[in-house]
């Protein structure tokens, strides 16, 4: 078997909400790399939120972050797309006008106002996990370095906000209140194609593992799309193969199914 490129979502695919990684997943990634295959994280998280040592210790050849807006290969940035400062400021102003709460996500930092998310479970997770890489949003107005953003529309007019920004961003809705805003034309799927173009990999020789709605483009783009057994029904319908749940050795079993180990 020739060299393949395998792409993994993080949350719900490599680990759970408590950052627990199955031993079988560690073994699978180790064996994949021993076979000469390329292993990539492919995440909606921007690089500023991909820093946990347990995750990085799995050993990856590269990281596709921010829904395809940044690509690293063997510790070198080979592609990056930042949101222009003027567009970032206009976007935040529109979001605030509609009483929606934003988190701005960049390659080094995330930007969040404590009055928005300090008592929110996700906000507390950011505080706990990234420490000094979490910066104040309003105080650094216009000085953000960001690739994408996420919004909580609870109590605001999220539909109107999204309509006003739909020319500049693709919207990934996680539920009625939570949306990721990604620069138009970018996705986890375009990240795969960019890796293939930069490294000379045939897209037919790619495999993608995911569990949620923001993995849809990745699953559809890869030569072989794998949905975790505890993933969403929509993703399962789009996948080429449905493996076992995360803690039932789902990653390992799918790699074995495709003869990658």
C-alpha positions as CSV (number, residue, x, y, z in Angstrom):
1,X,0.0,0.0,0.0
2,X,1.3,3.4,-1.0
3,X,1.5,6.4,1.3
4,X,-1.9,7.8,2.5
5,X,-2.9,11.0,4.3
6,X,-5.2,10.6,7.2
7,X,-7.1,13.5,8.8
8,X,-8.6,13.6,12.3
9,X,-11.1,15.9,13.9
10,X,-10.3,16.5,17.6
11,X,-13.4,16.7,19.8
12,X,-15.4,13.5,19.7
13,X,-12.9,11.8,17.4
14,X,-9.5,11.9,19.1
15,X,-10.7,12.7,22.6
16,X,-13.9,13.4,24.5
17,X,-15.0,16.6,26.3
18,X,-12.7,15.7,29.3
19,X,-9.7,15.3,27.0
20,X,-9.5,11.6,27.4
21,X,-7.8,9.7,24.5
22,X,-8.4,5.9,24.1
23,X,-5.2,3.9,24.2
24,X,-6.3,2.2,20.9
25,X,-6.3,5.6,19.2
26,X,-2.7,6.3,20.4
27,X,-1.7,2.8,19.0
28,X,-3.5,3.4,15.7
29,X,-1.7,6.7,15.0
30,X,1.7,5.2,16.0
31,X,1.2,2.3,13.7
32,X,-0.1,4.5,10.8
33,X,3.1,6.6,11.0
34,X,5.3,3.4,11.2
35,X,3.7,2.3,8.0
36,X,4.8,5.6,6.4
37,X,1.3,7.3,6.2
38,X,0.9,11.0,7.0
39,X,-1.3,11.8,10.0
40,X,-2.9,15.3,10.4
41,X,-5.1,16.9,12.9
42,X,-7.9,18.7,10.9
43,X,-9.8,20.9,13.3
44,X,-12.3,23.8,13.4
45,X,-10.1,25.0,16.3
46,X,-7.6,27.5,15.4
47,X,-3.9,26.8,16.2
48,X,-4.2,29.0,19.4
49,X,-6.5,26.4,20.8
50,X,-4.5,23.3,19.8
51,X,-1.8,23.1,22.4
52,X,-2.7,20.4,24.9
53,X,0.4,18.2,25.4
54,X,-1.7,15.0,25.6
55,X,-3.1,15.8,22.1
56,X,0.2,16.8,20.5
57,X,2.0,13.9,22.1
58,X,0.1,11.5,19.8
59,X,2.5,12.5,17.1
60,X,1.2,14.2,13.9
61,X,3.0,15.1,10.7
62,X,0.9,18.3,10.5
63,X,-2.1,20.3,11.6
64,X,-4.9,21.8,9.5
65,X,-6.5,24.3,11.8
66,X,-9.3,26.9,11.7
67,X,-11.4,25.0,9.2
68,X,-8.6,25.0,6.6
69,X,-7.3,28.6,7.1
70,X,-3.9,27.4,8.4
71,X,-1.8,24.4,7.6
72,X,1.4,23.2,9.3
73,X,3.6,20.4,8.1
74,X,6.4,19.1,10.2
75,X,6.4,22.2,12.4
76,X,6.5,24.6,9.5
77,X,3.6,26.8,8.4
78,X,3.0,26.2,4.8
79,X,-0.4,28.0,4.4
80,X,-2.2,30.7,6.3
81,X,-5.2,33.0,5.7
82,X,-6.0,35.8,8.2
83,X,-9.1,37.9,8.2
84,X,-8.3,41.5,7.2
85,X,-8.4,43.8,10.2
86,X,-11.0,46.1,8.7
87,X,-13.3,43.2,8.0
88,X,-12.7,41.8,11.5
89,X,-13.7,45.1,13.1
90,X,-16.8,45.5,10.9
91,X,-17.8,41.9,11.7
92,X,-17.5,42.4,15.4
93,X,-19.6,45.6,15.2
94,X,-22.3,43.8,13.3
95,X,-22.3,40.9,15.8
96,X,-22.5,43.3,18.8
97,X,-25.3,45.2,17.1
98,X,-27.4,42.0,17.1
99,X,-26.6,41.3,20.8
100,X,-24.6,38.2,19.9
101,X,-21.5,37.2,21.9
102,X,-18.3,36.5,19.8
103,X,-15.0,34.7,20.4
104,X,-12.3,35.5,17.9
105,X,-10.0,32.7,17.0
106,X,-6.4,33.1,15.7
107,X,-3.2,31.2,15.1
108,X,-1.6,32.3,18.4
109,X,-4.4,33.7,20.5
110,X,-8.2,33.6,21.1
111,X,-10.0,36.8,22.1
112,X,-12.9,36.7,24.5
113,X,-14.5,39.2,26.9
114,X,-14.9,37.8,30.4
115,X,-18.3,39.6,30.8
116,X,-19.5,37.5,27.8
117,X,-18.2,34.1,28.6
118,X,-16.5,34.1,32.1
119,X,-19.3,32.1,33.6
120,X,-20.0,30.0,30.6
121,X,-18.8,26.3,30.6
122,X,-17.0,26.8,27.3
123,X,-15.5,30.1,28.5
124,X,-14.2,28.3,31.6
125,X,-12.7,25.6,29.4
126,X,-10.8,28.1,27.4
127,X,-9.5,29.8,30.6
128,X,-8.4,26.5,32.0
129,X,-6.8,25.1,28.9
130,X,-5.1,27.9,27.1
131,X,-4.2,30.4,29.8
132,X,-2.1,33.3,28.5
133,X,-3.2,32.5,24.9
134,X,-6.6,33.9,25.8
135,X,-6.7,37.7,25.3
136,X,-9.4,40.3,25.9
137,X,-11.5,41.1,22.9
138,X,-12.7,44.7,23.3
139,X,-9.5,46.0,24.8
140,X,-7.5,44.9,21.7
141,X,-10.0,46.2,19.2
142,X,-8.5,46.3,15.7
143,X,-5.3,44.5,16.8
144,X,-6.7,41.0,16.5
145,X,-4.9,38.3,14.4
146,X,-7.7,35.9,13.6
147,X,-8.7,33.2,11.1
148,X,-12.3,32.6,12.1
149,X,-14.8,33.3,14.9
150,X,-17.5,31.6,16.9
151,X,-20.7,33.2,18.3
152,X,-23.3,32.5,20.9
153,X,-26.6,34.0,19.9
154,X,-28.5,33.2,23.1
155,X,-30.7,36.3,23.8
156,X,-29.7,38.0,20.6
157,X,-30.9,37.9,17.0
158,X,-28.5,35.3,15.5
159,X,-30.4,34.8,12.2
160,X,-30.2,38.5,11.4
161,X,-26.6,38.6,12.3
162,X,-25.8,35.7,10.0
163,X,-27.8,37.2,7.1
164,X,-25.8,40.4,7.4
165,X,-22.5,38.5,7.3
166,X,-23.3,35.7,4.9
167,X,-21.4,37.3,2.0
168,X,-18.1,37.2,3.9
169,X,-18.5,34.0,5.9
170,X,-19.7,30.4,5.7
171,X,-21.9,29.6,8.7
172,X,-21.6,26.3,10.5
173,X,-24.5,25.9,12.9
174,X,-24.0,23.6,15.9
175,X,-27.5,24.4,17.2
176,X,-30.0,27.3,17.2
177,X,-27.6,29.4,19.3
178,X,-24.1,28.5,18.4
179,X,-22.4,29.2,15.0
180,X,-18.9,29.1,13.7
181,X,-18.1,31.8,11.1
182,X,-15.4,30.8,8.6
183,X,-14.1,33.0,5.8
184,X,-16.1,32.2,2.6
185,X,-14.5,29.5,0.6
186,X,-12.7,27.7,3.5
187,X,-13.6,24.5,5.3
188,X,-12.0,21.4,6.6
189,X,-12.5,20.0,3.1
190,X,-10.5,22.7,1.4
191,X,-7.8,22.1,4.0
192,X,-7.5,18.5,2.8
193,X,-7.2,19.6,-0.8
194,X,-4.6,22.3,0.0
195,X,-2.5,19.6,1.8
196,X,-2.8,17.4,-1.2
197,X,-1.8,20.2,-3.6
198,X,1.2,21.3,-1.4
199,X,2.5,17.8,-0.7
200,X,1.6,16.0,-3.9
201,X,-0.9,13.6,-2.4
202,X,-3.7,12.2,-4.5
203,X,-7.0,13.2,-2.9
204,X,-8.2,9.6,-3.6
205,X,-5.6,8.5,-1.0
206,X,-7.0,10.5,1.8
207,X,-9.0,9.4,4.8
208,X,-11.0,11.7,7.2
209,X,-12.4,10.9,10.6
210,X,-15.1,13.0,12.2
211,X,-18.1,13.1,14.4
212,X,-20.0,16.4,14.0
213,X,-21.6,18.9,11.7
214,X,-18.4,20.9,11.0
215,X,-16.8,17.7,9.7
216,X,-19.2,17.4,6.9
217,X,-17.0,19.0,4.2
218,X,-14.0,17.0,5.4
219,X,-15.9,13.7,5.2
220,X,-17.3,14.5,1.7
221,X,-13.9,15.7,0.3
222,X,-11.7,12.9,1.5
223,X,-11.3,9.8,-0.6
224,X,-12.7,7.8,2.3
225,X,-14.9,9.5,4.9
226,X,-15.3,7.9,8.3
227,X,-18.0,8.8,10.8
228,X,-17.5,7.9,14.5
229,X,-20.2,5.6,15.8
230,X,-21.3,8.2,18.3
231,X,-21.3,10.9,15.7
232,X,-24.3,12.8,14.3
233,X,-26.9,11.1,12.1
234,X,-26.2,13.6,9.3
235,X,-22.5,12.9,9.3
236,X,-23.1,9.1,9.3
237,X,-25.3,9.5,6.2
238,X,-22.6,11.4,4.4
239,X,-19.8,9.0,5.4
240,X,-18.3,6.1,3.4
241,X,-17.9,4.1,6.5
242,X,-19.3,4.2,10.1
243,X,-16.9,2.9,12.7
244,X,-17.4,2.1,16.4
245,X,-17.8,4.9,19.0
246,X,-14.8,6.8,20.3
247,X,-14.3,4.6,23.4
248,X,-15.1,1.4,21.6
249,X,-11.8,1.7,19.6
250,X,-13.5,3.5,16.7
251,X,-10.4,5.0,15.2
252,X,-8.3,1.8,15.4
253,X,-11.1,-0.4,14.0
254,X,-11.6,1.9,11.0
255,X,-7.9,2.0,10.2
256,X,-7.9,-1.8,10.4
257,X,-11.0,-2.0,8.2
258,X,-9.2,0.0,5.5
259,X,-6.0,-2.0,5.8
260,X,-4.0,1.0,6.9
261,X,-2.3,-0.7,9.9
